[in-house]
Amino acid sequence: MTTSCKGCSLSPSSQSHTSLFPSSFVIKESLFRKQVHNVNVNVLKHTYGVESWRRRGIFAASS
């Protein structure tokens, strides 16, 4: 993954930066952000464990 574009993703309002790239780059960036989101969700699942989330759901339903 390239982190060279962190600055422009933080401030998308900078016209000078966005005008350098074609619209296909914007599409790629949105897809990249979705991938990052999915990775974060997977990391959370692995960190806290899917089973623990299921148990919490069962406890919440039974109580």
Summary of the structure (lengths in Angstrom):
residues: 63
radius of gyration: 18.4
end to end distance: 44.3
largest distance: 56.5
contacts: 108
relative contact order: 0.07
helix: 76%
strand: 0%
